Structure formats: structure tokens, C-alpha cells
Amino acid sequence: MSKLKCEVVSITGDHIRTSLESTQPVPFGLALDEIEHQIVQAYMRLVFRADNGRGSRTVSVTRSGLLEVQMTEMPPESLAPGMPLFLLEVFSLPSHAPVDSYGFFDLDETELVAAAEFVLGTARETESMIASALH
């Protein structure tokens, strides 16, 4: 697994911010910059994805043995004012259920970092809970 160099990670369940030590393994086997890269790639793939018949478009960002992260672009005309256009969702593959989501309006540098921290934090917390439940 990859190692992370003391990056700040948002744990979304309790809205607690914590930092990972450089010796701690990273969920998905990815570093924060790798997750950012996959989010950017998914964001660009949405442009070429056909909508699902309801006007939204979804692509997979990344997947591990226990989790999948998907990005959805919502149809602007169906959103209430102030609702984000894009949604990152983390799904538990064993339960086939959504775990948590993060909405954003545009993928600027600030949003990209926040989105990657959301994915990493949620993956870390959820994989730990799933692994505990399976043992």
C-alpha cells in the first residue's frame, strides 16, 4: 500500500479533522494526489457521458474491494437554488448502499482538495468499519 505524508484528512461522519502519520497505510492504496487525479479524470469523462434518461450523468471515480466512489452531474434545471451541480458518492459494495456524499459546484483547486480529502477520509472510516464487521 502507498504511504501518506502527514496529510490532513476530513472524517465526514463526525466532521472531525485528523492527520494521518506517514507510516499509516492509505485506503484504496492511493495517496491524496492520486485520488485528486482520478477525480479530475472522472470530471472530464462526464462531458462525454450520455445522460441516464433523467438528465443526470454518472461515472465511476475509483473502486476498491469494499467501496466504490461515483461522481454524478445533476441536471441544472432540476436543482433547487444553492444545490451543488456535482455529487461524489461513496458506496459500500458489500451492502450495495451509499455511505456518504459530497456536493460541489465546480472543480477548482479548493474543491478538488476538499473532494479528495472527503474520499480519503470516508474510505478510511468506512473500510475500517466494514473490516471490523466482517471479522
Buried (B, 14 or more C-beta within 10 A) or exposed (E): EEEBEEBEBBBBEEEEEEEBEEEBEBBBEBBBEBBBBBBBEBBEBBEEBEEEEEEBBBBEBBEBEBBBBBBBBBEEEEEEEEEBBBBBBBBBEEEEEEBBBBBBEEBEEEBBBBBBBBBBBBBBBBBEBBEEEEE
